[in-house]
Amino acid sequence: MIDHELEGLLLRIRACRICRDTPAGGAAGRLPHEPRPVCEASSAAPVLIAGQAPGTRVHASGRPFTDPSGDRLRGWLGVDEAAFYDLDKFAIVPMGFCFPGQDAKGGDLPPRRECAPAWRDEVMAKMPQVRLVLAIGAHAQSWHLGSLGKKTLTETVENWREILAATEKGVAVLPLPHPSWRNTGWLKRHPFFEAELLPELRRRVHELIAK
């Protein structure tokens, strides 16, 4: 069944140009390229993937996680591409919908400041069926966890059990590091992630998407 209200919202999101036309901080902070909002909200999916913002490959494809980070994330979840892009299983709604550009070292800039205040509350209100939020990276964790988040991403992810216990009476939130290959060193330094968190992540995700 088509959710016409959600479809209308997605059309407005895809037409959004606030980061280029009315940027936070004035004209000097405008997005230097044509915006291409990427958002796959769903009125059916029980799992929400709340990432950061599209990178260069996703900006080119217009589809979330069509890059090595997506390959790693699908490995973490234990799902193939068909399941990952099934809107009856996963909604994919980043904190910033457009590629924010890169810094001097070639790394992606943070999500645009304009995006979440303009859209996130409305998008979340259209997805009351979500039962599990995968909060990927510090920006998503700050928005979805509020005071439950710790001072650093590492502390927040290390606290994943307590965060699940505090949130699962409503919409459970599981904090994750970004699956970027730049974080390979972090993963090696924190073996608890693969040994303890990933099995629980896969168990919860597969339980929800199997229904």
JORA-V322604 format. One record per residue. N is the residue number from 0. RES is the residue in one small letter. D_FIRST is the distance of its C-alpha to the first C-alpha in Angstrom with 2 decimals. Layout:
BEGIN
N;RES;D_FIRST
N;RES;D_FIRST
END
This chain:
BEGIN
0;m;0.00
1;i;3.80
2;d;6.48
3;h;9.16
4;e;11.90
5;l;11.61
6;e;11.53
7;g;14.53
8;l;16.22
9;l;16.07
10;l;17.61
11;r;20.32
12;i;20.99
13;r;21.49
14;a;23.88
15;c;25.78
16;r;29.50
17;i;31.08
18;c;32.81
19;r;34.55
20;d;35.12
21;t;35.71
22;p;36.36
23;a;37.50
24;g;41.27
25;g;41.80
26;a;42.09
27;a;43.85
28;g;40.73
29;r;38.36
30;l;36.23
31;p;38.48
32;h;35.89
33;e;32.86
34;p;29.87
35;r;26.85
36;p;24.26
37;v;22.34
38;c;19.39
39;e;16.30
40;a;14.55
41;s;11.37
42;s;9.37
43;a;9.49
44;a;12.96
45;p;15.86
46;v;18.50
47;l;19.34
48;i;22.02
49;a;24.02
50;g;26.56
51;q;29.22
52;a;28.77
53;p;28.47
54;g;31.70
55;t;33.21
56;r;31.34
57;v;27.92
58;h;29.05
59;a;29.92
60;s;26.79
61;g;24.18
62;r;22.48
63;p;23.28
64;f;25.93
65;t;27.02
66;d;30.54
67;p;32.89
68;s;31.50
69;g;28.12
70;d;30.00
71;r;31.73
72;l;28.67
73;r;26.90
74;g;30.21
75;w;30.26
76;l;26.81
77;g;27.67
78;v;24.59
79;d;24.49
80;e;22.86
81;a;19.97
82;a;19.03
83;f;19.99
84;y;17.67
85;d;14.62
86;l;12.17
87;d;11.09
88;k;14.82
89;f;16.39
90;a;16.06
91;i;19.22
92;v;20.54
93;p;24.31
94;m;26.72
95;g;27.64
96;f;25.27
97;c;28.18
98;f;31.02
99;p;33.86
100;g;36.74
101;q;39.46
102;d;42.59
103;a;46.11
104;k;45.79
105;g;42.67
106;g;40.31
107;d;37.07
108;l;37.47
109;p;35.54
110;p;32.19
111;r;32.82
112;r;33.71
113;e;31.70
114;c;28.23
115;a;27.41
116;p;28.97
117;a;27.05
118;w;23.53
119;r;23.20
120;d;23.05
121;e;20.27
122;v;18.17
123;m;18.91
124;a;18.04
125;k;14.41
126;m;14.30
127;p;15.69
128;q;14.35
129;v;16.86
130;r;19.73
131;l;22.00
132;v;23.14
133;l;25.35
134;a;27.66
135;i;29.39
136;g;32.63
137;a;34.57
138;h;32.52
139;a;29.27
140;q;31.38
141;s;33.11
142;w;29.96
143;h;28.12
144;l;31.29
145;g;33.56
146;s;36.75
147;l;35.78
148;g;36.35
149;k;39.85
150;k;42.17
151;t;41.27
152;l;38.34
153;t;40.50
154;e;41.22
155;t;37.58
156;v;36.49
157;e;39.54
158;n;38.39
159;w;35.00
160;r;35.73
161;e;36.64
162;i;33.62
163;l;31.28
164;a;33.29
165;a;33.11
166;t;29.35
167;e;27.68
168;k;27.77
169;g;25.00
170;v;23.34
171;a;25.71
172;v;27.11
173;l;28.94
174;p;31.19
175;l;31.83
176;p;34.23
177;h;32.98
178;p;32.79
179;s;34.98
180;w;37.90
181;r;40.11
182;n;39.47
183;t;40.97
184;g;44.13
185;w;42.30
186;l;40.68
187;k;44.13
188;r;45.69
189;h;43.12
190;p;42.82
191;f;41.09
192;f;37.84
193;e;37.75
194;a;39.58
195;e;37.86
196;l;34.77
197;l;33.06
198;p;33.13
199;e;31.49
200;l;28.86
201;r;27.99
202;r;28.10
203;r;25.67
204;v;23.21
205;h;23.27
206;e;23.02
207;l;19.78
208;i;18.03
209;a;19.21
210;k;17.27
END
